Amino acid sequence: MLDSGTWSRFYLASPAEERGPVGGGWHLATAVVDDRELIQAMRWYDGFVIAMSNPTFLITALGGSVVSLGGWGAIIVWGISIVMGALHNNIYAELASMFPKLSGGVAIFGHEAWKRYTTLVGPIAAVGYWIGWSVVLSISGAIVGYLLQVQFFSSATWGTHTASLIFGMDFNSNPAIWVGAVVIVAIWVANVFGIRPAVWTGYVTAGALCFPLFLTMIAPYITGDFSTSNLHNNIDLGAGWNSGNGLRLVITWLYLMCWSSYGFECCATFAPEYHDPARDTARALRAAAIFSIFTYILFPLGAVGAFGDQNISLDNALTFYAQLWDQLFGHSAANVLVILLCIGIVLSMNAATMDGSRALYGISKDGMTIRWFGKLNRRSVPGNAMTLDAALNLILLFVAIGTLAGGGYLRVLAVSNMGYVLSHVFAMSGFLLLRRDRPNAERPIRLGRAWIAVAAVLLVYDIILIGVGSWSFSETGYPGGASTFVMGVAVLAIALLLYVYRVKVEDKRPMEWKIKPTPETDSVGSST
């Protein structure tokens, strides 16, 4: 038996060599075997702590949603979105219990259910899911830089320096962007050294996040700063479809919010790394859902109700928290809270690196994308996928985000969101398919029959979000529109090209458009 995490070499003699020496000695063929596996080093509460990163995604998009929807409008729509995310999460508890040894979470659930019908779902779901998590690094890194700028160096001139690059792209840099780049590199270092350093990074950053989070939820009512007069509603559901403030706007924001309000499904991605995969995964998912529902409703209410939606604009959509805490607690206390928030934002970046890299690793192990993603480093973590994350986000940070005024961070979010929501469509439809196609599969957690109807409703809901929201980004008031949709499709097209390359070039085998089921896959929850 090979030790996990080591390279071993076997020396094998071919049939011809068994007949005698060749050239005065035995010529031995060699084969190299990589026996590394993900290490079961997590408890359910480790996964829950990683999922505590979700409020930082809310912090990222809250200001932009308030500018578009108004204070009350944003709070209501965020509330709807987080409840829908929690319903998804409970269904994923059953799916996670079916595939406790498979890494990849939502993406792998969709692949397992759909592969008997088409193998194209796997690569699309995995890359779509990965890109949805991956861009967190660039956006969050920019937030850290600009928060520190606003709070500690507001009098300094941090102008953006722009230089033209190939293909007409601009390279934007200023000290805030460079701070974000340093944080991205630091997160990459923490993760490539193994699961425990990454988990402990999560504990430290989650602890730091709790202080500004809960103070913002409670303090405005104590200080008297909260007022309903600070909250307005820009939504008019009776307005026309293209009115700019009607149902189409609401659907578009519900689509964009999935990036945040569905994110606590990340607990399922680490299933093979829990001590008790089935039980720990379900506990982590459900604890994260409860925590997120309270946070996603109470934090916007406290923050916007105290600061005033009329005081939030595109220029301060990411940084108004520093001004809010100055108002509530004074400048010195606000300094501390900004630092704690920046440390907490690092939690979201840590979770993004851990989660997205494992999605690519899991689907690569199943032959759906290039082998390079399916390799573990000597610390038994997906180091190659993590390196891709870091490199991509450094490019996005300097080229696509640059300044806050252009809303580039929201456009990056919109492009990545198409694949992310699509991965949920595949997973939710996968739940329905698995109930029909594998009725006898082992399900340590089995939801009641009513959840089949719930899953069908959620599937329709997600399809509507993609159908309307992916094409309607300009409804939010930010530039983008059709080009954002095209870029989202291009990301998914790359996923298919990588799959074809894996099959035809790396594996040198015929294309398989579907994987035939076997009695084993119909009776147990394991991958072929």
Secondary structure as GFF3:
##gff-version 3
##sequence-region A 1 528
A	DSSP	beta_strand	7	12	.	.	.	ID=ss1
A	DSSP	three_ten_helix	17	19	.	.	.	ID=ss2
A	DSSP	beta_strand	29	34	.	.	.	ID=ss3
A	DSSP	alpha_helix	44	51	.	.	.	ID=ss4
A	DSSP	alpha_helix	54	69	.	.	.	ID=ss5
A	DSSP	alpha_helix	71	98	.	.	.	ID=ss6
A	DSSP	alpha_helix	106	114	.	.	.	ID=ss7
A	DSSP	alpha_helix	121	134	.	.	.	ID=ss8
A	DSSP	alpha_helix	136	152	.	.	.	ID=ss9
A	DSSP	beta_strand	161	164	.	.	.	ID=ss10
A	DSSP	three_ten_helix	166	168	.	.	.	ID=ss11
A	DSSP	beta_strand	170	173	.	.	.	ID=ss12
A	DSSP	alpha_helix	175	192	.	.	.	ID=ss13
A	DSSP	alpha_helix	195	223	.	.	.	ID=ss14
A	DSSP	three_ten_helix	228	230	.	.	.	ID=ss15
A	DSSP	alpha_helix	247	261	.	.	.	ID=ss16
A	DSSP	three_ten_helix	263	265	.	.	.	ID=ss17
A	DSSP	alpha_helix	266	269	.	.	.	ID=ss18
A	DSSP	three_ten_helix	271	273	.	.	.	ID=ss19
A	DSSP	alpha_helix	277	307	.	.	.	ID=ss20
A	DSSP	three_ten_helix	309	311	.	.	.	ID=ss21
A	DSSP	three_ten_helix	314	316	.	.	.	ID=ss22
A	DSSP	alpha_helix	320	329	.	.	.	ID=ss23
A	DSSP	alpha_helix	331	365	.	.	.	ID=ss24
A	DSSP	three_ten_helix	371	374	.	.	.	ID=ss25
A	DSSP	alpha_helix	383	396	.	.	.	ID=ss26
A	DSSP	pi_helix	397	401	.	.	.	ID=ss27
A	DSSP	alpha_helix	408	437	.	.	.	ID=ss28
A	DSSP	alpha_helix	450	464	.	.	.	ID=ss29
A	DSSP	pi_helix	465	469	.	.	.	ID=ss30
A	DSSP	three_ten_helix	473	476	.	.	.	ID=ss31
A	DSSP	alpha_helix	482	501	.	.	.	ID=ss32
A	DSSP	pi_helix	502	506	.	.	.	ID=ss33
A	DSSP	alpha_helix	519	523	.	.	.	ID=ss34
###
